[in-house]
Amino acid sequence: MARRSTGFLYALPMAVIVAVLFVGPLGLMVWMSLNDWPLLGDSAPNGVANYEALREPLFTRAVVFSLKYTAIATVLVTAMAFGLALLVQRPGPVVAVFRTVFFLPAAVGLASASLLFYGMFHQDSSPLNGLARLFGDDGLDWLGDGNHALFSTALLITWKFAGYYMVIIMAGLQSINPLLYEAATLEGATRWQMMRRITLPLLRPTMTLVLVLLVTSSLLAFDQFFILTGGRHGTATVVIGIYREAFTSQDLGRAAALSVGILAVLYVINGAQVRFLRGSSTDRSAA
């Protein structure tokens, strides 16, 4: 009994933090979504009327764009991070320098990185367009066209976060027992066979974490698009849509309803990812 009480006391501070910083705000958000809650003024219950905002064309377009961006950013960042992790997984003085260089962009704030890329992609001052003009080309409107802005932002996110996820994947790679590779080499396995039969299956828990973090952060993208495009040219994400409802339309109730909807979508998507990857790993182990 004394041990249980001691364990409870150790867990109590974190439980209080979770209750204050997560459970409490979540409950308030759900309550706001069920009320007509203006930014200024008194609130009044209105049932589920706020959830009609989930069906509005502007928001559904934002959802489609966010899903498209999530797919592109997730593939690019995961591929780059995995390649970099394979490149620098072995220890060494020169490798340590490359690890540091690859990780450095992760230390830059997202807003600062977005401003840096804004200067690089702005049509009038873009060094990329300046280079293109040397070859007789007018260059591209990197931020004024929806498709170009999507590609430009995906490049920004890849540059910013590839090194961060490289560290996570590298930790997963280094946790794999090297004796497995030695045994496979003695059996005559090729590098591709070892990658397919050893590395990728044993890396599934790490890749599950990477994909959950990437998908969540991509679906909740705000800073980069708000700074680069302001949500114009068809680049409004779901979070920009929520921001506009809250501070442009001054309707916190509808903004809360949209937030609840996005939270539910994230729960389903991430739960499906975890179940699929863990299930695949379990099936492979059983076989």
KALIN-V195539 format. One record per helix or strand. SS is the DSSP state (a for helix, b for strand). FROM is the first residue (numbers start at 1). LEN is the number of residues. Records with the same first field share a line. If there is no record, write none. Layout:
BEGIN
SS = FROM-LEN / FROM-LEN
END
This chain:
BEGIN
a = 2-32 / 49-7 / 57-32 / 93-15 / 110-12 / 127-8 / 146-29 / 178-9 / 191-12 / 204-16 / 223-6 / 238-11 / 252-35
b = 35-2 / 38-1 / 44-2 / 251-1
END
